[in-house]
């Protein structure tokens, strides 16, 4: 890909928004695009970390798996999100696995190039540190939710957090994956998730719409999630 296109992709990412122009040019000149089909593995937990990725299009699921094949989805990344900051900093193997949810393009930057840019550009280094701190805070909150909230409340909290206003003003939620994928994200079975969704719909707080949901009563849903 051309350097100007890569610079545009980097500037759309929160990670590189404050980077010096010189750093962006160097990284863009060395970056290339990798393409993944829906369901294709990007990398697996424990393998050497050789690249940092920025999502150009599509969505990527970050997850951990047990020895028995059970999976827990940690987060879902979309356009502009970056993948792999932790291993860039500590040079350790991947701490989780990543898979494309749909057809996905990833701007790919070599680990050595990224580390050189962090050394040369303190603002970029601080941004990476901030991204890692935000990840720790998010995972801390998720761990607390897993212990202290039941499934319906965890689901309600997820729906509230990811709702966006449509052109018609309705609050819509497109979670970007199948019910099985959402169940893995919440650490439950698909059957349990379906019962929880049915319960929220029965109360009149959400309704199914296409591949997602519409929030019908946001105040009640938010109060329930926080109760």
Secondary structure, DSSP 8 states (H G I E B T S, - for coil): --HHHHHHHHHTSGGGTT--HHHHHHHHHH-EEEEE-TT-EEE-TTS---EEEEEEES-EEEEEE-TTS-EEEEEEE-TT-EE-HHHHHH----SSEEEESSSEEEEEEEHHHHHHHHHH-HHHHHHHHHHHHHHHHHHHHHHHHHHHS-HHHHHHHHHHHH-EE-TTS-EEE--SS-HHHHHHHHTS-HHHHHHHHHHHHHTTSEEEETTEEEES-HHHHHHHHH-
